Amino acid sequence: MPTPCSRRLFLSSFVGAVGIAALPSAVTHAQGVTSCETVNPGLVSATEYVGPGLGKFVAWDPELWEVANPTNLAAVFALPTGVAPIACGFGNGASDLITLAHRTYESSILLVKTVELGLWTFDDFANIFTQPTFAGEFRLPEGSEVLLTETFDDRVGVIAQDSAHPEHIVYAEYRIAEAERLIQSATLHLWVPEVYASTLDDVFGVQIEDFELFTVFAPDTILDAIG
């Protein structure tokens, strides 16, 4: 079995190759999508996606991740009510969402979302993210705790814990791109303590255009915060 270090090197090579090879055709595909009523809008292939509204490219290692099944209860829990695992045009303004599930640990869910920034600024969001009630953004019940919040450059990182199910941990990272007037985010839901570390390592098998996860908090910092 490869070590975490060797696996990261392999995955970095994989997603880099996928991104370089697939991005031009994926962007062309995205420009041709005019409606969010299509099935799985923005899905280019079994391992590639381009948001039809805001055009951000996502690719993943098929040995580690797959598009979440709508019947996956962990995905249903993480998603806004009535929103499919692949969706666009929800909320105010343009918005894109793809939801990935770990192929081995199906309760490990990664939501990759891009939305329009609107009139908000980075400081507006930084202030909101530090509020204890922000755990509700992750559909966590009242009383859930924000364990750690930090800002770094144009990023905000948040670690939260479910009050009803303490083993349910959420790590979210946001990129507030004021020049592009959009917000990119990746939100990871973890339910099984025994696989926290391996799932965090496997997130290196997902590539998101203009967005690198663990910029605010490294995996070891997340593991320390959740004890």
C-alpha positions as CSV (number, residue, x, y, z in Angstrom):
1,M,0.0,0.0,0.0
2,P,1.4,3.4,-0.9
3,T,2.3,5.8,1.9
4,P,0.3,9.1,2.2
5,C,3.3,11.0,0.8
6,S,3.6,8.8,-2.3
7,R,-0.1,8.7,-2.8
8,R,-0.2,12.5,-2.8
9,L,2.5,12.7,-5.4
10,F,0.6,10.2,-7.6
11,L,-2.7,12.1,-7.2
12,S,-1.0,15.4,-7.9
13,S,0.3,14.0,-11.2
14,F,-3.1,12.5,-12.0
15,V,-5.2,15.6,-11.5
16,G,-2.7,17.8,-13.1
17,A,-2.8,15.6,-16.2
18,V,-6.6,15.5,-16.2
19,G,-6.8,19.2,-15.8
20,I,-4.5,20.1,-18.6
21,A,-6.0,17.6,-21.0
22,A,-9.6,18.1,-20.3
23,L,-10.1,21.8,-19.4
24,P,-10.3,23.2,-23.0
25,S,-13.0,20.8,-24.1
26,A,-14.8,21.1,-20.7
27,V,-15.0,24.9,-21.0
28,T,-16.5,24.5,-24.5
29,H,-19.0,22.1,-23.1
30,A,-20.0,24.5,-20.3
31,Q,-20.5,27.4,-22.7
32,G,-23.1,25.2,-24.5
33,V,-25.2,24.6,-21.4
34,T,-28.0,27.1,-21.2
35,S,-30.4,25.5,-18.7
36,C,-30.1,24.0,-15.2
37,E,-33.1,21.8,-16.1
38,T,-30.8,19.3,-17.8
39,V,-29.8,16.1,-16.0
40,N,-26.5,16.5,-14.1
41,P,-25.8,20.0,-15.6
42,G,-22.1,20.5,-16.1
43,L,-21.0,16.9,-15.8
44,V,-18.5,16.4,-18.7
45,S,-17.6,12.7,-17.9
46,A,-17.5,10.3,-15.1
47,T,-14.5,12.2,-13.6
48,E,-14.9,15.8,-14.9
49,Y,-17.3,18.7,-14.3
50,V,-17.5,22.3,-15.3
51,G,-20.0,24.6,-13.6
52,P,-22.5,25.7,-16.3
53,G,-23.1,29.0,-14.5
54,L,-19.7,30.1,-13.4
55,G,-17.4,27.8,-15.3
56,K,-15.1,26.3,-12.7
57,F,-13.5,23.0,-13.5
58,V,-13.5,20.0,-11.1
59,A,-11.8,16.6,-11.7
60,W,-11.4,13.6,-9.4
61,D,-9.6,10.3,-9.1
62,P,-12.3,7.7,-9.9
63,E,-10.6,5.2,-7.6
64,L,-11.3,7.4,-4.7
65,W,-14.4,9.6,-5.5
66,E,-17.6,9.5,-7.5
67,V,-20.6,11.7,-8.0
68,A,-22.8,11.2,-4.9
69,N,-25.9,9.1,-5.4
70,P,-29.2,11.0,-4.6
71,T,-30.1,8.1,-2.3
72,N,-26.8,8.5,-0.2
73,L,-28.2,9.5,3.2
74,A,-25.0,11.4,4.1
75,A,-25.3,13.4,0.9
76,V,-29.0,14.1,1.5
77,F,-28.1,15.4,5.0
78,A,-25.4,17.7,3.7
79,L,-27.4,19.1,0.7
80,P,-29.9,21.9,1.0
81,T,-33.5,20.7,0.9
82,G,-34.6,19.9,-2.6
83,V,-31.1,20.4,-4.2
84,A,-29.7,17.5,-6.2
85,P,-26.0,16.3,-5.9
86,I,-25.3,18.1,-9.2
87,A,-27.2,21.4,-9.4
88,C,-27.0,25.0,-10.6
89,G,-29.2,28.1,-10.5
90,F,-30.2,27.7,-6.8
91,G,-30.3,30.7,-4.5
92,N,-29.7,34.2,-5.7
93,G,-27.7,34.7,-8.8
94,A,-25.6,32.2,-10.6
95,S,-24.6,29.1,-8.7
96,D,-23.0,25.7,-9.4
97,L,-22.7,22.6,-7.2
98,I,-21.2,19.1,-7.5
99,T,-21.3,16.6,-4.7
100,L,-18.8,13.8,-4.5
101,A,-18.9,10.7,-2.2
102,H,-15.9,8.7,-1.2
103,R,-16.0,5.3,-3.0
104,T,-14.9,3.3,0.1
105,Y,-16.3,5.5,2.9
106,E,-19.6,6.5,1.3
107,S,-20.6,8.7,4.3
108,S,-17.6,11.0,3.5
109,I,-19.1,13.7,1.3
110,L,-17.4,16.6,-0.5
111,L,-19.5,19.5,-1.8
112,V,-17.8,21.8,-4.3
113,K,-19.8,25.0,-4.8
114,T,-19.4,28.3,-6.7
115,V,-21.8,31.2,-6.2
116,E,-21.9,34.9,-7.2
117,L,-20.5,37.2,-4.6
118,G,-23.1,39.9,-5.0
119,L,-22.5,43.0,-3.0
120,W,-20.6,41.3,-0.2
121,T,-17.0,41.9,0.6
122,F,-14.3,39.6,2.1
123,D,-14.7,41.3,5.5
124,D,-18.4,40.8,5.5
125,F,-17.9,37.0,5.1
126,A,-15.0,36.9,7.5
127,N,-17.3,38.4,10.2
128,I,-20.2,36.0,9.5
129,F,-18.0,32.9,9.6
130,T,-16.7,33.7,13.1
131,Q,-20.2,33.6,14.6
132,P,-21.1,30.5,16.6
133,T,-24.4,30.2,14.7
134,F,-22.6,29.7,11.4
135,A,-22.7,25.9,12.0
136,G,-26.2,26.1,10.7
137,E,-24.8,26.8,7.2
138,F,-23.7,23.2,7.2
139,R,-27.2,22.0,8.2
140,L,-26.0,21.2,11.6
141,P,-28.6,21.4,14.5
142,E,-28.8,24.2,17.0
143,G,-26.1,24.0,19.6
144,S,-23.5,22.7,17.1
145,E,-20.1,24.2,17.7
146,V,-17.7,26.0,15.4
147,L,-14.4,24.5,16.7
148,L,-12.0,26.7,14.7
149,T,-12.1,29.6,12.2
150,E,-9.3,31.3,10.5
151,T,-8.7,33.7,7.6
152,F,-5.7,33.7,5.3
153,D,-5.4,36.0,2.3
154,D,-8.7,35.6,0.4
155,R,-9.6,32.4,2.3
156,V,-11.7,31.5,5.3
157,G,-11.5,28.0,6.9
158,V,-14.1,26.6,9.3
159,I,-14.2,23.4,11.4
160,A,-17.5,22.5,13.0
161,Q,-19.0,19.6,15.0
162,D,-22.5,18.3,15.0
163,S,-24.1,18.6,18.5
164,A,-26.6,15.7,17.8
165,H,-23.9,13.4,16.3
166,P,-20.5,14.4,17.7
167,E,-18.7,12.0,15.3
168,H,-20.0,14.2,12.4
169,I,-17.3,16.8,11.6
170,V,-17.4,19.4,8.9
171,Y,-14.4,21.2,7.4
172,A,-15.2,24.0,4.9
173,E,-12.9,26.3,3.1
174,Y,-14.0,29.4,1.1
175,R,-12.2,31.5,-1.4
176,I,-13.8,35.0,-1.7
177,A,-12.7,36.2,-5.2
178,E,-13.6,39.8,-5.1
179,A,-12.1,40.5,-8.6
180,E,-14.2,37.7,-10.1
181,R,-17.2,38.6,-7.9
182,L,-17.7,35.0,-6.8
183,I,-17.2,32.6,-3.9
184,Q,-15.7,29.2,-4.3
185,S,-16.1,26.7,-1.5
186,A,-15.4,23.0,-0.7
187,T,-17.2,21.5,2.3
188,L,-16.2,18.1,3.6
189,H,-18.5,16.1,5.8
190,L,-16.9,13.3,7.9
191,W,-18.9,10.7,9.9
192,V,-16.5,7.9,10.9
193,P,-13.6,8.8,13.2
194,E,-11.6,5.8,12.1
195,V,-11.4,7.1,8.6
196,Y,-11.0,10.9,9.2
197,A,-7.3,10.9,8.4
198,S,-7.4,8.7,5.3
199,T,-10.3,10.6,3.9
200,L,-8.5,13.9,4.4
201,D,-5.5,12.4,2.6
202,D,-7.8,11.2,-0.3
203,V,-9.1,14.8,-0.8
204,F,-5.8,15.3,-2.7
205,G,-7.5,13.2,-5.4
206,V,-9.8,16.1,-6.2
207,Q,-8.7,19.1,-8.3
208,I,-10.7,22.3,-8.3
209,E,-9.8,25.1,-10.7
210,D,-8.4,28.2,-9.0
211,F,-8.9,26.5,-5.6
212,E,-6.5,24.5,-3.5
213,L,-8.0,22.8,-0.4
214,F,-6.1,23.0,3.0
215,T,-4.8,26.4,2.3
216,V,-6.1,27.7,5.6
217,F,-5.8,24.5,7.7
218,A,-3.6,21.5,7.0
219,P,-5.1,18.0,7.5
220,D,-3.0,17.6,10.7
221,T,-4.5,20.9,12.1
222,I,-8.0,19.7,11.4
223,L,-7.3,16.4,13.1
224,D,-5.9,18.2,16.1
225,A,-8.9,20.5,16.3
226,I,-11.4,17.6,16.4
227,G,-9.4,15.7,18.9
